[in-house]
Amino acid sequence: MEEQLFEEALGAARDTRLVAAEGGIRHRAASEFASLFGSQPAVVVTDQNTFEVARRDVQASFRLAGHESVEPFVFGPHVYADY
């Protein structure tokens, strides 16, 4: 049921192409990004809290993959999904 909801939401989304909510996904950020955008440089767009928690793992993922990424765009400190 949950997977079907994600698929329906992605089908209706204008910009979102992938939703990945599983343990350890931040370690695979570069490979997930490359599966959609190839070798295009990546930019991480995040809120301040998530950035503080996952920054090192996500940046390491891109560095270890040799995938170019630019400085992250960090919203904050109080960002809500409605924005």
ABEGO torsion letter per residue (X at the ends): XAAAAAAAAAAABAABABBBBBBGAAAAAAAAAAAAAEABBBBBBBBAAAAAAAAAAAAAAAAAAGBBBBBBBBBOABBBAAX
